[in-house]
Amino acid sequence: MNIIIIDDDPLVVESLKTIINANEIDISAVGYNGLEAVKLYKKYKPDLILMDIRMEKMSGIDATEEILKTDPHARILLITTFQDDEYIGAALSLGCKGYILKQNIKGIIPAINAVYSGNLVFDSKIVSNIKKYSRKNMDIGLSERELDILLLVAEGLNNKEIAEKLFLSEGTVRNYISNMLDKLSLRDRTQLAIYYYKNLK
């Protein structure tokens, strides 16, 4: 796997390089603003971009939009100190693969590996914000219990884990998921998770 690191703070860049190099992940290049991110992506075509959001010249959100225009399959993992709903909503609507907080340094390598494997990754604090945020904004014809299960599917829990968390049987969870797939005209639980994250207003 090879990645690009983009952050306007040189100390953060060096810290990330140290952590990532220690885990045998190749770093193709580093940059310090969104404009550099766009140029470096075109040049190196990395497996993943780890990128800050608030930067001078071009933000991480704007850079994400530019990169995904040229390559809709680009894996972009946003890393920030901010938890604003505005940024969460923008990141999700654009199609970034994850949004984690810099405070969660221990979670960076697992997040990189998960995104590289094709999963969506959101910091637990972000997921908590999304839950509050989405209950107000999602009108998709699901019951409160179905929304609970949808959130847990989006967090990556399997049926057994969801059943234990909500004190239901695995069969009941399977039935709920089957009903949600029918209601939303989706094929599988991966599409459910993507639907959840992409349909926040």
C-alpha positions as CSV (number, residue, x, y, z in Angstrom):
1,M,0.0,0.0,0.0
2,N,1.2,3.5,-0.7
3,I,-0.3,6.7,0.6
4,I,0.1,10.5,0.5
5,I,-0.1,12.6,3.6
6,I,-1.6,16.2,3.4
7,D,-1.6,18.5,6.4
8,D,-0.7,22.2,6.8
9,D,1.2,21.5,10.1
10,P,4.7,20.1,9.5
11,L,4.8,18.6,13.0
12,V,1.6,16.7,12.3
13,V,3.0,15.5,9.0
14,E,6.2,14.3,10.7
15,S,4.2,12.5,13.4
16,L,2.0,10.8,10.9
17,K,5.1,9.7,8.8
18,T,6.7,8.2,11.9
19,I,3.5,6.2,12.8
20,I,2.9,5.1,9.2
21,N,6.5,4.2,8.4
22,A,6.6,2.0,11.6
23,N,3.8,0.0,10.1
24,E,5.4,-0.8,6.8
25,I,3.2,1.4,4.7
26,D,4.9,3.3,1.9
27,I,4.6,7.1,1.8
28,S,4.8,8.3,-1.8
29,A,4.7,12.0,-1.0
30,V,3.6,14.7,1.5
31,G,1.9,18.0,0.9
32,Y,0.7,21.0,2.9
33,N,-2.5,22.2,1.3
34,G,-5.3,21.0,-1.0
35,L,-3.7,22.3,-4.2
36,E,-0.7,20.1,-3.5
37,A,-3.0,17.2,-2.7
38,V,-4.6,17.4,-6.2
39,K,-1.3,17.6,-8.0
40,L,0.3,14.8,-5.9
41,Y,-2.7,12.5,-6.5
42,K,-2.4,13.0,-10.2
43,K,1.3,12.3,-10.1
44,Y,1.5,9.3,-7.8
45,K,-2.0,7.8,-8.0
46,P,-1.7,6.5,-4.4
47,D,-3.8,3.8,-2.8
48,L,-5.0,6.3,-0.2
49,I,-4.8,9.9,0.7
50,L,-4.7,10.9,4.4
51,M,-5.7,14.5,4.4
52,D,-6.4,17.4,6.8
53,I,-9.6,19.5,6.3
54,R,-8.8,23.1,7.2
55,M,-5.8,24.3,5.1
56,E,-4.8,27.5,3.3
57,K,-5.1,27.8,-0.5
58,M,-7.5,24.9,-0.8
59,S,-9.3,23.0,2.0
60,G,-9.3,19.2,2.3
61,I,-13.0,19.2,1.4
62,D,-12.4,21.1,-1.9
63,A,-9.4,18.9,-2.7
64,T,-11.5,15.8,-2.1
65,E,-14.1,17.1,-4.5
66,E,-11.5,17.8,-7.2
67,I,-9.8,14.5,-6.8
68,L,-13.0,12.5,-6.9
69,K,-14.0,14.3,-10.1
70,T,-11.0,12.8,-11.9
71,D,-11.1,9.5,-10.0
72,P,-14.4,8.5,-8.4
73,H,-12.7,5.5,-6.8
74,A,-10.0,7.5,-5.0
75,R,-9.7,6.5,-1.3
76,I,-9.7,9.6,0.8
77,L,-9.4,9.5,4.6
78,L,-10.0,12.9,6.2
79,I,-8.2,13.6,9.5
80,T,-9.1,16.7,11.5
81,T,-9.5,18.2,15.0
82,F,-12.9,19.5,14.0
83,Q,-16.3,17.7,14.7
84,D,-18.5,20.3,13.0
85,D,-21.6,18.8,11.3
86,E,-20.9,21.0,8.3
87,Y,-17.7,19.2,7.6
88,I,-19.1,15.8,8.4
89,G,-22.0,16.4,6.0
90,A,-19.7,17.7,3.3
91,A,-17.3,14.8,3.6
92,L,-20.1,12.2,3.4
93,S,-21.9,13.8,0.5
94,L,-18.7,14.0,-1.5
95,G,-18.0,10.3,-1.0
96,C,-14.8,10.3,1.1
97,K,-14.1,6.9,2.7
98,G,-13.6,8.0,6.3
99,Y,-13.4,10.9,8.8
100,I,-11.3,10.5,11.9
101,L,-10.0,12.8,14.6
102,K,-6.4,13.6,15.1
103,Q,-6.8,13.0,18.8
104,N,-7.4,9.3,18.0
105,I,-3.7,8.6,17.0
106,K,-4.1,4.9,17.9
107,G,-6.9,4.6,15.4
108,I,-5.0,5.9,12.4
109,I,-3.4,2.7,11.2
110,P,-6.6,0.5,11.6
111,A,-8.5,3.3,9.8
112,I,-6.0,3.3,6.9
113,N,-6.1,-0.5,6.6
114,A,-9.9,-0.5,6.8
115,V,-10.3,2.1,4.0
116,Y,-7.7,0.3,1.9
117,S,-9.8,-2.9,2.3
118,G,-12.9,-1.0,0.9
119,N,-14.6,-0.1,4.2
120,L,-16.0,3.2,5.4
121,V,-14.4,4.4,8.6
122,F,-15.7,7.1,11.0
123,D,-14.4,7.9,14.4
124,S,-16.7,6.9,17.2
125,K,-17.2,10.5,18.2
126,I,-18.1,11.3,14.6
127,V,-20.6,8.4,14.5
128,S,-22.2,9.8,17.7
129,N,-22.6,13.1,15.9
130,I,-23.9,11.5,12.8
131,K,-26.6,9.6,14.8
132,K,-27.9,12.8,16.4
133,Y,-27.6,14.7,13.1
134,S,-29.2,12.0,11.0
135,R,-32.3,11.4,13.3
136,K,-33.3,15.0,12.6
137,N,-32.5,14.9,8.9
138,M,-33.2,11.4,7.6
139,D,-36.8,10.8,6.4
140,I,-36.4,7.4,4.6
141,G,-39.4,5.5,5.9
142,L,-37.7,3.5,8.6
143,S,-38.8,2.9,12.1
144,E,-36.8,4.0,15.1
145,R,-35.6,0.4,15.7
146,E,-34.6,0.0,12.0
147,L,-32.6,3.3,12.3
148,D,-30.8,1.8,15.4
149,I,-29.9,-1.3,13.4
150,L,-28.9,0.8,10.3
151,L,-26.5,2.8,12.4
152,L,-24.9,-0.4,13.8
153,V,-24.6,-1.9,10.3
154,A,-22.9,1.4,9.2
155,E,-20.5,1.0,12.2
156,G,-19.5,-2.4,10.8
157,L,-21.2,-4.7,13.4
158,N,-22.3,-8.2,12.3
159,N,-25.7,-9.6,13.1
160,K,-24.6,-11.3,16.3
161,E,-23.0,-8.1,17.6
162,I,-26.1,-6.1,16.7
163,A,-28.3,-8.7,18.4
164,E,-26.3,-8.5,21.6
165,K,-26.2,-4.7,21.7
166,L,-29.9,-4.3,21.2
167,F,-31.0,-7.4,23.1
168,L,-32.6,-9.1,20.1
169,S,-32.2,-12.5,18.5
170,E,-30.0,-12.9,15.4
171,G,-33.1,-14.0,13.5
172,T,-34.9,-10.8,14.4
173,V,-31.9,-8.7,13.3
174,R,-31.8,-10.6,10.0
175,N,-35.5,-9.9,9.4
176,Y,-35.0,-6.2,10.1
177,I,-32.1,-6.0,7.7
178,S,-34.0,-7.9,5.0
179,N,-37.0,-5.5,5.5
180,M,-34.7,-2.5,5.2
181,L,-33.1,-3.8,2.0
182,D,-36.6,-4.2,0.5
183,K,-37.8,-0.8,1.6
184,L,-34.7,1.0,0.3
185,S,-34.3,-1.2,-2.8
186,L,-30.7,-2.1,-1.8
187,R,-28.8,-5.4,-2.4
188,D,-26.7,-6.0,0.7
189,R,-25.5,-4.7,4.1
190,T,-22.6,-2.9,2.4
191,Q,-25.0,-0.9,0.4
192,L,-27.0,-0.2,3.6
193,A,-23.9,1.3,5.2
194,I,-23.1,3.4,2.2
195,Y,-26.7,4.5,1.9
196,Y,-26.7,5.6,5.6
197,Y,-23.6,7.8,5.2
198,K,-24.5,9.3,1.8
199,N,-28.1,10.2,2.7
200,L,-27.4,12.8,5.3
201,K,-28.5,16.3,4.4
